[in-house]
Amino acid sequence: MANMQLKPVGYDALVKRYGLNPIPHWCVSHVAPKGDRKTVVTPDLTSETYPARYDPGDSVGGHLEFALKYEGVNLEILRAVFRAAEAGDLTAYVRGKPSGKYARRAWFLYELMTGKRLDLPNLAHGNYVDLLEPDRYYVAPSVRSRRHRINNNLPGEASFCPLVRRTESLRKYESRTLDKKARALLRRYPEDLLRRAVSYLYTKETRSSFAIEHVEPSAQRTARFVALLRRAGKDDHLNKPALIALQRAIVDERFAGLDYRDFQNYVGESFGTNRELVHFVAPKPEDLPELMEGWLQCSRRMLDADIHAVVTATVAAFGFVFLHPFEDGNGRLHRFLIHHVLARKGFTPAGIVFPVSAAMLRQMDKYDETLECFSRPLLERIEYRLNPRGEMTVLTETADFYRYPDMTRIAERLFEFVEATIEGELVGELDFLARHDRIKRGLQEIVDMPDRRLDLFIRLCLQNKGRLAKDKRGQFAGLTDDEVAAMETVVQARTRGGSTVGPARGRRIEPRRHGEHGGGCLRELAMQMARARSIVNRSRRPFSSADASSSRWTIAGDQPSRYALRLGTR
């Protein structure tokens, strides 16, 4: 069927009627003169073709009703339509269907988002209707509007209100009860091992979060961020003074602010003089106070509501980084907020941190794709100018682009990262520590050495395929060749997950004392081995690094990352 025979309906028709340029809706609808309903799904768009009987006509009200009924709620498009349409058209639509649920929803949203009242009396009768259908969206506890007889269950306010649809993918993730799975997993390990693992997990999350930004933190910066992670879920971080304090705690004091930024920032790559490739444009500084206050209200409302922890973390953490309120530290705070929400919601077991940043670091392409769900269509709609110093001026009104993102795909991806963290990073590190303990016990049956010497032996063997390299043999001059061979056998066997098959060459090696026990360096060993496993590929140069001429995000990971979520110095 030729495309010219298809009639745009719903949101697409309204966008075309008023010449709007919003972030595209997740679906587009048409009516065909003949044929049955047809659905075409691609990663970026669902296209629906309806039979002629679905044609809503040509009125604004008809297309609004079709959109709300079949395409869901798109607050950005609705706000733009309400501003462009004649109030009389909306009034006539509602008057014609005063008890209709879609007309009442449109009426409520018009008055909420424009701040204007239609020339209509309050409804005196009729059942209350949910603004968002709970089987289609994640919703907050409802607040009744008597005028419209509507249950307002939006997760946010007119100033900031992302939506997350209940897709089949998200329903499946919820049914897996990953939080319960994590608790059951942790019960498989001895308590003493978990106690030793906790400090390392916090350190790993910290190092991974910095590594995403291509930063090697000092011991002091690492300690400060670990201290913050340990406070996740315990303090109230969702207020402006707390956010400013968090930012000042994790960034260089020279770039720590006392307020939200008062300049335009963006993400880009520099290719020499006057050559800048822009990837992301943050909100204009004059729009930031209202957006941030809306973000805070929305995040707190979702935190207190019966909304899944991962969905809440999506809106809070990604909403924050898309607003980019500070000059530096936005990326680390974004990832900190993931932990804060998961902990505050009781998703993360008390005293444990899931190293989600490590899963992101291992899958940087997917992390980039997650950010591009928002940044790519946004960039296509923003007009800006760069001066020779790389300073940006945004030329159009852009605030509404940031107010109402559809975060469904982002929530699906965060669920994927959390699942990979639990099943991969968490299990992998706990198993690593358990194997290390088994190896250590096996070695102690051969030679009773100090812990630090045993740790060194294990580390050197693991760096050389289970054997002590010849040039390292001198570090264990006090051991006989038979003892070294037997110890290598233990390392090899127990690294594979099995038990040692016995001393080398069939000879029994009796345990003997070799010095006194000293302090362990297990955490140091674990960190070194983990870094070896997740080493960043430095063979390909990053696109750019932060410099003093303009604001940009740096990049990191196994592949050059387009978005490392850290604003450079300015």
Rosetta blueprint (number, residue, H / E / L):
1 M L
2 A L
3 N H
4 M H
5 Q H
6 L L
7 K E
8 P E
9 V E
10 G L
11 Y H
12 D H
13 A H
14 L H
15 V H
16 K H
17 R H
18 Y H
19 G L
20 L L
21 N L
22 P L
23 I L
24 P L
25 H L
26 W L
27 C E
28 V E
29 S E
30 H E
31 V E
32 A L
33 P L
34 K L
35 G L
36 D L
37 R L
38 K E
39 T E
40 V E
41 V E
42 T L
43 P L
44 D L
45 L L
46 T E
47 S E
48 E E
49 T E
50 Y E
51 P L
52 A H
53 R H
54 Y H
55 D L
56 P L
57 G L
58 D L
59 S L
60 V H
61 G H
62 G H
63 H H
64 L H
65 E H
66 F H
67 A H
68 L H
69 K H
70 Y H
71 E H
72 G L
73 V L
74 N L
75 L H
76 E H
77 I H
78 L H
79 R H
80 A H
81 V H
82 F H
83 R H
84 A H
85 A L
86 E L
87 A H
88 G H
89 D H
90 L H
91 T H
92 A H
93 Y H
94 V H
95 R H
96 G H
97 K L
98 P L
99 S L
100 G L
101 K H
102 Y H
103 A H
104 R H
105 R H
106 A H
107 W H
108 F H
109 L H
110 Y H
111 E H
112 L H
113 M H
114 T H
115 G L
116 K L
117 R L
118 L L
119 D L
120 L L
121 P L
122 N L
123 L L
124 A L
125 H L
126 G L
127 N L
128 Y L
129 V E
130 D E
131 L L
132 L L
133 E L
134 P L
135 D L
136 R L
137 Y E
138 Y L
139 V L
140 A L
141 P L
142 S L
143 V E
144 R E
145 S E
146 R L
147 R L
148 H L
149 R L
150 I E
151 N E
152 N E
153 N L
154 L L
155 P L
156 G L
157 E E
158 A L
159 S L
160 F E
161 C L
162 P L
163 L E
164 V L
165 R E
166 R L
167 T L
168 E H
169 S H
170 L H
171 R H
172 K H
173 Y H
174 E H
175 S H
176 R L
177 T L
178 L H
179 D H
180 K H
181 K H
182 A H
183 R H
184 A H
185 L H
186 L H
187 R L
188 R L
189 Y L
190 P L
191 E H
192 D H
193 L H
194 L H
195 R H
196 R H
197 A H
198 V H
199 S H
200 Y H
201 L H
202 Y H
203 T H
204 K H
205 E H
206 T H
207 R H
208 S H
209 S H
210 F H
211 A H
212 I H
213 E L
214 H L
215 V L
216 E L
217 P L
218 S L
219 A H
220 Q H
221 R H
222 T H
223 A H
224 R H
225 F H
226 V H
227 A H
228 L H
229 L H
230 R H
231 R H
232 A L
233 G L
234 K L
235 D L
236 D L
237 H L
238 L L
239 N L
240 K H
241 P H
242 A H
243 L H
244 I H
245 A H
246 L H
247 Q H
248 R H
249 A H
250 I H
251 V L
252 D L
253 E H
254 R H
255 F H
256 A L
257 G L
258 L L
259 D L
260 Y L
261 R L
262 D L
263 F L
264 Q L
265 N L
266 Y E
267 V E
268 G E
269 E E
270 S E
271 F L
272 G L
273 T L
274 N L
275 R L
276 E E
277 L E
278 V E
279 H E
280 F E
281 V E
282 A L
283 P L
284 K L
285 P H
286 E H
287 D H
288 L H
289 P H
290 E H
291 L H
292 M H
293 E H
294 G H
295 W H
296 L H
297 Q H
298 C H
299 S H
300 R H
301 R H
302 M H
303 L H
304 D H
305 A L
306 D L
307 I L
308 H L
309 A H
310 V H
311 V H
312 T H
313 A H
314 T H
315 V H
316 A H
317 A H
318 F H
319 G H
320 F H
321 V H
322 F H
323 L H
324 H L
325 P L
326 F L
327 E L
328 D L
329 G L
330 N H
331 G H
332 R H
333 L H
334 H H
335 R H
336 F H
337 L H
338 I H
339 H H
340 H H
341 V H
342 L H
343 A H
344 R H
345 K L
346 G L
347 F L
348 T L
349 P L
350 A L
351 G L
352 I L
353 V L
354 F L
355 P L
356 V H
357 S H
358 A H
359 A H
360 M H
361 L H
362 R H
363 Q L
364 M H
365 D H
366 K H
367 Y H
368 D H
369 E H
370 T H
371 L H
372 E H
373 C H
374 F H
375 S H
376 R H
377 P H
378 L H
379 L H
380 E L
381 R L
382 I L
383 E L
384 Y E
385 R E
386 L E
387 N L
388 P L
389 R L
390 G L
391 E L
392 M E
393 T E
394 V E
395 L L
396 T L
397 E L
398 T L
399 A H
400 D H
401 F H
402 Y H
403 R H
404 Y L
405 P L
406 D E
407 M L
408 T H
409 R H
410 I H
411 A H
412 E H
413 R H
414 L H
415 F H
416 E H
417 F H
418 V H
419 E H
420 A H
421 T H
422 I H
423 E H
424 G H
425 E H
426 L H
427 V H
428 G H
429 E H
430 L H
431 D H
432 F H
433 L H
434 A H
435 R H
436 H H
437 D H
438 R H
439 I H
440 K H
441 R H
442 G H
443 L H
444 Q H
445 E L
446 I L
447 V E
448 D E
449 M L
450 P L
451 D H
452 R H
453 R H
454 L H
455 D H
456 L H
457 F H
458 I H
459 R H
460 L H
461 C H
462 L H
463 Q L
464 N L
465 K L
466 G L
467 R L
468 L L
469 A L
470 K H
471 D H
472 K H
473 R H
474 G H
475 Q H
476 F H
477 A L
478 G L
479 L L
480 T L
481 D H
482 D H
483 E H
484 V H
485 A H
486 A H
487 M H
488 E H
489 T H
490 V H
491 V H
492 Q H
493 A H
494 R H
495 T H
496 R L
497 G L
498 G L
499 S L
500 T L
501 V L
502 G L
503 P L
504 A H
505 R H
506 G H
507 R L
508 R L
509 I L
510 E L
511 P L
512 R E
513 R E
514 H L
515 G L
516 E L
517 H L
518 G L
519 G L
520 G L
521 C L
522 L H
523 R H
524 E H
525 L H
526 A H
527 M H
528 Q H
529 M H
530 A H
531 R H
532 A H
533 R H
534 S L
535 I L
536 V L
537 N L
538 R L
539 S L
540 R L
541 R L
542 P L
543 F L
544 S L
545 S L
546 A L
547 D L
548 A L
549 S L
550 S L
551 S L
552 R L
553 W E
554 T L
555 I L
556 A L
557 G L
558 D L
559 Q L
560 P L
561 S L
562 R L
563 Y L
564 A L
565 L L
566 R L
567 L E
568 G L
569 T L
570 R L
